Amino acid sequence: MTRYRSLLLVAGLCLIPMCATVREPAEEAASFERRVFRLPDGKHMNCRARPGDGPVLVLIPGTWGTFDRFTGLIAALPDDLPVAVIELCWQGGQKPPTTALSIEQLADDVLWVVEALGLEQFYIGGHSIGGMIAVEMAGREVPGLVGIIAMEGWTHHSVVQTAFDGVVNGPLTPAEQAACDAARERERAHLSQAEREAIGAIWTRWNGYEGLMRSQAPVLHIWGERGKPRPARAALQIPDRPNIEIAWITGASHRMLTQAPDAVAACIRDFLARTAPTASPAQAGRLHPDHPEP
């Protein structure tokens, strides 16, 4: 029997060893610190994190996103929740050393940063390609992984057609549309056209269904209704397993972080409350300012 959890909520993402930690301006996110990690293969990845006790919520932006795309969501989450936004190797002004990238490799990159941060317990969440990366991790045996949160994270690129008849984004207000368009251009401006095309195709070369079939940790998929009847799991290509649940946001689409950040945050808060481990703070994520750096 197909199981849906419906939330009737209406809507109107190696510390370079000698590099200092820089506190971000209050208008971007209070108490977040920025770090830049250099991976063994030459990639550079930005991370913005705030401290706290308990499992850390790791967030991964969508393809043309950065930390800024999560600010509305983070503002609606508890202030004491430890959060780390890990930007991918082309985001936040970084240039990828190669465009031969895959969802599997991107998941490896994020887990490298997670290990460098010293996180012992954590959730992996992401939007769009970030959600796909989270789903990729669901099929792996990842030490310390408590749960997965995929916000519009396609199991396969064909879900756009099988579940939503090709409808990706819903309407925004003129101000929201202008802001999204400007952010998209700003976040891609440092990339060549060839890099943009290669990065934009990564999500079409992956299938997360078998990984979800292997998954053991709790998995939350969050989808926007797009003003249409909710598609079945078969159309979403999400297996019907007891550890996998689906939440729907009324009035939202793939742009749910802009259209309904409070509603998305409510889904996440509920999921965290129901799935949090009972470990003591000493056994939990403990993302603290005094955490030893790599």
C-alpha positions as a Markdown table, in Angstrom:
| # | Residue | x | y | z |
|---|---|---|---|---|
| 1 | Met | 0.0 | 0.0 | 0.0 |
| 2 | Thr | 1.4 | 3.4 | -1.0 |
| 3 | Arg | 2.1 | 5.5 | 2.1 |
| 4 | Tyr | 2.1 | 9.3 | 1.9 |
| 5 | Arg | 2.5 | 11.7 | 4.8 |
| 6 | Ser | 0.6 | 14.8 | 3.8 |
| 7 | Leu | 1.4 | 18.1 | 5.3 |
| 8 | Leu | -1.3 | 20.5 | 4.4 |
| 9 | Leu | 0.9 | 23.6 | 4.2 |
| 10 | Val | 0.0 | 26.3 | 1.8 |
| 11 | Ala | 2.8 | 28.4 | 0.1 |
| 12 | Gly | 0.8 | 31.9 | -1.0 |
| 13 | Leu | 23.8 | 23.6 | 0.3 |
| 14 | Cys | 40.0 | 20.5 | 3.7 |
| 15 | Leu | 39.9 | 23.6 | 5.4 |
| 16 | Ile | 42.9 | 24.9 | 3.5 |
| 17 | Pro | 45.3 | 24.4 | 6.4 |
| 18 | Met | 46.7 | 27.9 | 6.7 |
| 19 | Cys | 43.5 | 29.7 | 5.9 |
| 20 | Ala | 41.7 | 31.6 | 8.7 |
| 21 | Thr | 38.1 | 31.1 | 9.5 |
| 22 | Val | 36.0 | 34.1 | 8.4 |
| 23 | Arg | 32.7 | 35.0 | 10.2 |
| 24 | Glu | 30.0 | 35.8 | 7.7 |
| 25 | Pro | 28.0 | 39.1 | 7.9 |
| 26 | Ala | 24.9 | 39.0 | 10.0 |
| 27 | Glu | 22.7 | 39.7 | 7.0 |
| 28 | Glu | 23.8 | 36.5 | 5.3 |
| 29 | Ala | 23.4 | 34.2 | 8.4 |
| 30 | Ala | 24.1 | 35.0 | 12.0 |
| 31 | Ser | 26.7 | 32.8 | 13.6 |
| 32 | Phe | 27.8 | 31.0 | 10.4 |
| 33 | Glu | 31.4 | 30.6 | 9.6 |
| 34 | Arg | 32.9 | 30.2 | 6.1 |
| 35 | Arg | 35.6 | 27.6 | 5.4 |
| 36 | Val | 37.2 | 26.6 | 2.1 |
| 37 | Phe | 38.3 | 23.0 | 1.7 |
| 38 | Arg | 40.9 | 21.7 | -0.7 |
| 39 | Leu | 40.2 | 18.1 | -1.8 |
| 40 | Pro | 43.0 | 15.7 | -2.7 |
| 41 | Asp | 42.0 | 15.9 | -6.4 |
| 42 | Gly | 42.4 | 19.7 | -6.5 |
| 43 | Lys | 38.7 | 20.7 | -6.1 |
| 44 | His | 37.8 | 23.5 | -3.8 |
| 45 | Met | 34.6 | 23.4 | -1.9 |
| 46 | Asn | 33.0 | 26.1 | 0.3 |
| 47 | Cys | 31.3 | 25.3 | 3.6 |
| 48 | Arg | 29.3 | 27.5 | 5.9 |
| 49 | Ala | 28.5 | 26.1 | 9.3 |
| 50 | Arg | 27.1 | 27.1 | 12.6 |
| 51 | Pro | 27.8 | 25.3 | 15.9 |
| 52 | Gly | 25.5 | 23.3 | 18.1 |
| 53 | Asp | 25.0 | 19.9 | 19.8 |
| 54 | Gly | 23.3 | 16.9 | 18.3 |
| 55 | Pro | 23.3 | 15.5 | 14.7 |
| 56 | Val | 24.4 | 18.2 | 12.2 |
| 57 | Leu | 22.0 | 19.0 | 9.3 |
| 58 | Val | 24.2 | 19.0 | 6.2 |
| 59 | Leu | 22.6 | 20.9 | 3.3 |
| 60 | Ile | 23.7 | 20.7 | -0.4 |
| 61 | Pro | 22.4 | 23.4 | -2.9 |
| 62 | Gly | 20.9 | 22.8 | -6.3 |
| 63 | Thr | 22.9 | 23.0 | -9.5 |
| 64 | Trp | 23.0 | 26.8 | -9.7 |
| 65 | Gly | 22.6 | 27.4 | -6.0 |
| 66 | Thr | 24.8 | 28.5 | -3.1 |
| 67 | Phe | 24.4 | 29.0 | 0.6 |
| 68 | Asp | 22.1 | 31.9 | -0.1 |
| 69 | Arg | 19.4 | 29.6 | -1.5 |
| 70 | Phe | 18.9 | 28.1 | 2.0 |
| 71 | Thr | 18.7 | 31.3 | 4.0 |
| 72 | Gly | 14.9 | 31.4 | 4.1 |
| 73 | Leu | 14.8 | 27.7 | 5.1 |
| 74 | Ile | 17.5 | 28.1 | 7.8 |
| 75 | Ala | 15.7 | 31.1 | 9.3 |
| 76 | Ala | 12.7 | 28.8 | 9.9 |
| 77 | Leu | 14.7 | 26.1 | 11.6 |
| 78 | Pro | 15.6 | 26.1 | 15.3 |
| 79 | Asp | 18.4 | 28.6 | 16.1 |
| 80 | Asp | 20.3 | 25.9 | 18.1 |
| 81 | Leu | 20.2 | 23.3 | 15.3 |
| 82 | Pro | 23.8 | 22.7 | 14.0 |
| 83 | Val | 23.8 | 23.3 | 10.2 |
| 84 | Ala | 26.6 | 22.9 | 7.6 |
| 85 | Val | 25.9 | 24.0 | 4.0 |
| 86 | Ile | 28.4 | 22.4 | 1.7 |
| 87 | Glu | 28.7 | 24.0 | -1.7 |
| 88 | Leu | 29.7 | 21.8 | -4.7 |
| 89 | Cys | 33.0 | 22.3 | -6.5 |
| 90 | Trp | 31.7 | 24.8 | -9.0 |
| 91 | Gln | 29.5 | 26.8 | -6.6 |
| 92 | Gly | 30.3 | 30.0 | -4.7 |
| 93 | Gly | 32.8 | 31.2 | -7.3 |
| 94 | Gln | 34.9 | 28.0 | -7.4 |
| 95 | Lys | 36.1 | 26.6 | -10.7 |
| 96 | Pro | 36.0 | 22.8 | -11.1 |
| 97 | Pro | 39.4 | 21.3 | -12.2 |
| 98 | Thr | 37.4 | 19.0 | -14.5 |
| 99 | Thr | 33.8 | 18.8 | -15.8 |
| 100 | Ala | 34.0 | 14.9 | -15.9 |
| 101 | Leu | 31.7 | 14.9 | -12.8 |
| 102 | Ser | 29.0 | 12.5 | -11.7 |
| 103 | Ile | 26.4 | 12.2 | -8.9 |
| 104 | Glu | 28.5 | 9.4 | -7.4 |
| 105 | Gln | 31.7 | 11.6 | -7.4 |
| 106 | Leu | 29.9 | 14.6 | -6.0 |
| 107 | Ala | 28.6 | 12.4 | -3.1 |
| 108 | Asp | 32.2 | 11.3 | -2.5 |
| 109 | Asp | 33.2 | 15.0 | -2.4 |
| 110 | Val | 30.6 | 15.9 | 0.1 |
| 111 | Leu | 31.4 | 13.0 | 2.4 |
| 112 | Trp | 35.1 | 14.0 | 2.2 |
| 113 | Val | 34.1 | 17.4 | 3.6 |
| 114 | Val | 31.9 | 15.8 | 6.2 |
| 115 | Glu | 34.8 | 13.7 | 7.4 |
| 116 | Ala | 37.1 | 16.7 | 7.4 |
| 117 | Leu | 34.6 | 18.5 | 9.6 |
| 118 | Gly | 34.8 | 15.6 | 12.1 |
| 119 | Leu | 31.0 | 15.0 | 12.1 |
| 120 | Glu | 30.1 | 11.8 | 13.9 |
| 121 | Gln | 26.3 | 12.0 | 13.4 |
| 122 | Phe | 24.6 | 13.9 | 10.7 |
| 123 | Tyr | 21.7 | 14.2 | 8.3 |
| 124 | Ile | 22.3 | 14.8 | 4.6 |
| 125 | Gly | 19.8 | 17.1 | 2.9 |
| 126 | Gly | 19.8 | 18.8 | -0.4 |
| 127 | His | 17.7 | 20.5 | -3.1 |
| 128 | Ser | 17.5 | 19.4 | -6.7 |
| 129 | Ile | 20.9 | 17.9 | -7.6 |
| 130 | Gly | 21.7 | 18.3 | -3.9 |
| 131 | Gly | 18.7 | 16.0 | -3.1 |
| 132 | Met | 19.9 | 13.6 | -5.7 |
| 133 | Ile | 23.3 | 13.5 | -4.0 |
| 134 | Ala | 21.5 | 12.8 | -0.7 |
| 135 | Val | 19.6 | 9.9 | -2.3 |
| 136 | Glu | 22.9 | 8.5 | -3.6 |
| 137 | Met | 24.2 | 8.4 | -0.1 |
| 138 | Ala | 21.0 | 6.6 | 1.1 |
| 139 | Gly | 22.2 | 3.5 | -0.8 |
| 140 | Arg | 25.6 | 3.5 | 0.8 |
| 141 | Glu | 26.8 | 2.4 | 4.2 |
| 142 | Val | 27.9 | 5.8 | 5.6 |
| 143 | Pro | 29.1 | 5.8 | 9.2 |
| 144 | Gly | 27.2 | 8.4 | 11.2 |
| 145 | Leu | 24.5 | 9.0 | 8.7 |
| 146 | Val | 21.2 | 9.4 | 10.6 |
| 147 | Gly | 18.8 | 10.3 | 7.8 |
| 148 | Ile | 18.3 | 11.7 | 4.3 |
| 149 | Ile | 16.2 | 14.7 | 3.3 |
| 150 | Ala | 15.7 | 15.1 | -0.5 |
| 151 | Met | 13.9 | 18.3 | -1.5 |
| 152 | Glu | 12.8 | 17.8 | -5.1 |
| 153 | Gly | 15.6 | 15.4 | -5.6 |
| 154 | Trp | 14.8 | 13.3 | -8.7 |
| 155 | Thr | 15.4 | 9.6 | -8.5 |
| 156 | His | 15.9 | 9.7 | -12.2 |
| 157 | His | 15.7 | 12.6 | -14.8 |
| 158 | Ser | 12.6 | 10.9 | -16.3 |
| 159 | Val | 10.6 | 11.7 | -13.2 |
| 160 | Val | 10.1 | 15.2 | -14.6 |
| 161 | Gln | 7.8 | 13.6 | -17.2 |
| 162 | Thr | 6.5 | 10.5 | -15.5 |
| 163 | Ala | 5.4 | 12.3 | -12.4 |
| 164 | Phe | 4.9 | 16.0 | -13.4 |
| 165 | Asp | 4.3 | 16.0 | -17.2 |
| 166 | Gly | 7.3 | 18.1 | -17.7 |
| 167 | Val | 6.3 | 20.8 | -15.2 |
| 168 | Val | 9.3 | 21.8 | -13.1 |
| 169 | Asn | 8.8 | 25.3 | -11.8 |
| 170 | Gly | 5.6 | 27.1 | -10.7 |
| 171 | Pro | 4.9 | 30.8 | -10.9 |
| 172 | Leu | 6.7 | 33.3 | -8.8 |
| 173 | Thr | 5.9 | 36.9 | -8.1 |
| 174 | Pro | 7.6 | 39.4 | -10.4 |
| 175 | Ala | 10.0 | 40.3 | -7.6 |
| 176 | Glu | 10.8 | 36.6 | -6.8 |
| 177 | Gln | 11.3 | 35.8 | -10.5 |
| 178 | Ala | 13.7 | 38.8 | -10.9 |
| 179 | Ala | 15.6 | 37.7 | -7.8 |
| 180 | Cys | 15.9 | 34.1 | -8.9 |
| 181 | Asp | 17.0 | 35.1 | -12.4 |
| 182 | Ala | 19.6 | 37.5 | -11.0 |
| 183 | Ala | 20.9 | 34.8 | -8.6 |
| 184 | Arg | 21.1 | 32.2 | -11.3 |
| 185 | Glu | 23.3 | 34.5 | -13.5 |
| 186 | Arg | 25.4 | 35.6 | -10.6 |
| 187 | Glu | 26.0 | 32.0 | -9.5 |
| 188 | Arg | 27.1 | 30.9 | -13.0 |
| 189 | Ala | 29.0 | 34.0 | -14.1 |
| 190 | His | 32.4 | 32.6 | -13.4 |
| 191 | Leu | 31.9 | 29.5 | -15.5 |
| 192 | Ser | 32.4 | 29.1 | -19.2 |
| 193 | Gln | 29.6 | 28.0 | -21.5 |
| 194 | Ala | 31.2 | 24.6 | -21.9 |
| 195 | Glu | 31.4 | 24.2 | -18.1 |
| 196 | Arg | 27.7 | 25.3 | -17.7 |
| 197 | Glu | 26.6 | 22.7 | -20.2 |
| 198 | Ala | 28.6 | 19.9 | -18.7 |
| 199 | Ile | 27.5 | 20.7 | -15.2 |
| 200 | Gly | 23.9 | 21.1 | -16.3 |
| 201 | Ala | 23.9 | 17.6 | -17.7 |
| 202 | Ile | 25.2 | 15.8 | -14.6 |
| 203 | Trp | 21.8 | 15.0 | -13.2 |
| 204 | Thr | 20.7 | 13.2 | -16.4 |
| 205 | Arg | 23.3 | 10.4 | -16.0 |
| 206 | Trp | 22.2 | 8.8 | -12.8 |
| 207 | Asn | 19.5 | 6.6 | -11.3 |
| 208 | Gly | 19.0 | 6.4 | -7.6 |
| 209 | Tyr | 16.3 | 3.7 | -7.5 |
| 210 | Glu | 18.5 | 0.8 | -6.6 |
| 211 | Gly | 20.1 | 2.9 | -3.9 |
| 212 | Leu | 16.8 | 3.6 | -2.3 |
| 213 | Met | 16.0 | -0.1 | -2.5 |
| 214 | Arg | 19.1 | -0.7 | -0.4 |
| 215 | Ser | 18.6 | 2.2 | 2.0 |
| 216 | Gln | 18.2 | 1.5 | 5.7 |
| 217 | Ala | 18.3 | 5.0 | 7.2 |
| 218 | Pro | 15.1 | 7.1 | 7.3 |
| 219 | Val | 14.5 | 9.0 | 4.1 |
| 220 | Leu | 12.2 | 12.0 | 3.6 |
| 221 | His | 11.3 | 13.1 | 0.1 |
| 222 | Ile | 9.7 | 16.6 | -0.1 |
| 223 | Trp | 7.8 | 17.5 | -3.2 |
| 224 | Gly | 5.8 | 20.5 | -4.4 |
| 225 | Glu | 2.3 | 19.7 | -5.6 |
| 226 | Arg | 2.5 | 22.1 | -8.6 |
| 227 | Gly | -1.3 | 22.6 | -8.4 |
| 228 | Lys | -1.9 | 19.0 | -9.7 |
| 229 | Pro | -3.0 | 15.7 | -8.2 |
| 230 | Arg | -0.2 | 14.0 | -6.4 |
| 231 | Pro | 1.5 | 11.4 | -8.5 |
| 232 | Ala | 1.9 | 7.8 | -7.3 |
| 233 | Arg | 5.2 | 6.5 | -6.0 |
| 234 | Ala | 5.7 | 4.5 | -9.2 |
| 235 | Ala | 5.6 | 7.8 | -11.2 |
| 236 | Leu | 8.1 | 9.3 | -8.8 |
| 237 | Gln | 10.2 | 6.2 | -9.0 |
| 238 | Ile | 10.4 | 5.9 | -5.3 |
| 239 | Pro | 10.1 | 2.4 | -3.8 |
| 240 | Asp | 7.5 | 1.7 | -1.2 |
| 241 | Arg | 9.7 | 0.9 | 1.8 |
| 242 | Pro | 9.0 | 1.4 | 5.5 |
| 243 | Asn | 12.0 | 3.8 | 5.9 |
| 244 | Ile | 11.0 | 6.1 | 3.0 |
| 245 | Glu | 8.3 | 8.7 | 3.3 |
| 246 | Ile | 7.0 | 11.5 | 1.2 |
| 247 | Ala | 5.8 | 14.9 | 2.2 |
| 248 | Trp | 3.9 | 17.3 | -0.1 |
| 249 | Ile | 3.9 | 21.1 | -0.1 |
| 250 | Thr | 0.7 | 22.6 | -1.4 |
| 251 | Gly | 1.1 | 25.6 | -3.7 |
| 252 | Ala | 4.9 | 24.9 | -4.3 |
| 253 | Ser | 7.0 | 23.5 | -7.1 |
| 254 | His | 10.7 | 22.9 | -7.7 |
| 255 | Arg | 11.2 | 26.4 | -6.4 |
| 256 | Met | 9.9 | 25.5 | -3.0 |
| 257 | Leu | 12.8 | 27.1 | -1.2 |
| 258 | Thr | 11.6 | 30.4 | -2.6 |
| 259 | Gln | 7.9 | 29.7 | -2.6 |
| 260 | Ala | 7.4 | 28.0 | 0.8 |
| 261 | Pro | 10.6 | 27.9 | 3.0 |
| 262 | Asp | 8.5 | 27.8 | 6.2 |
| 263 | Ala | 6.5 | 24.8 | 5.0 |
| 264 | Val | 9.6 | 23.0 | 3.9 |
| 265 | Ala | 11.2 | 23.8 | 7.3 |
| 266 | Ala | 8.1 | 22.4 | 9.1 |
| 267 | Cys | 8.6 | 19.1 | 7.2 |
| 268 | Ile | 12.2 | 19.0 | 8.2 |
| 269 | Arg | 11.6 | 19.9 | 11.9 |
| 270 | Asp | 9.0 | 17.1 | 12.2 |
| 271 | Phe | 11.4 | 14.5 | 10.5 |
| 272 | Leu | 14.3 | 15.5 | 12.7 |
| 273 | Ala | 12.2 | 15.2 | 15.9 |
| 274 | Arg | 10.9 | 11.7 | 14.9 |
| 275 | Thr | 14.2 | 10.3 | 13.8 |
| 276 | Ala | 16.8 | 11.9 | 16.1 |
| 277 | Pro | 19.1 | 9.3 | 17.7 |
| 278 | Thr | 19.1 | 9.0 | 21.5 |
| 279 | Ala | 22.9 | 9.3 | 21.7 |
| 280 | Ser | 24.4 | 11.6 | 24.3 |
| 281 | Pro | 25.8 | 15.0 | 23.1 |
| 282 | Ala | 29.3 | 13.5 | 23.4 |
| 283 | Gln | 28.3 | 10.9 | 20.8 |
| 284 | Ala | 26.5 | 13.3 | 18.5 |
| 285 | Gly | 27.7 | 15.6 | 15.7 |
| 286 | Arg | 29.1 | 18.3 | 17.9 |
| 287 | Leu | 29.9 | 21.0 | 15.4 |
| 288 | His | 31.5 | 23.4 | 17.7 |
| 289 | Pro | 33.8 | 26.4 | 17.2 |
| 290 | Asp | 36.6 | 24.6 | 19.1 |
| 291 | His | 36.3 | 21.4 | 17.1 |
| 292 | Pro | 39.8 | 20.4 | 16.0 |
| 293 | Glu | 40.4 | 21.3 | 12.4 |
| 294 | Pro | 42.0 | 19.0 | 9.8 |
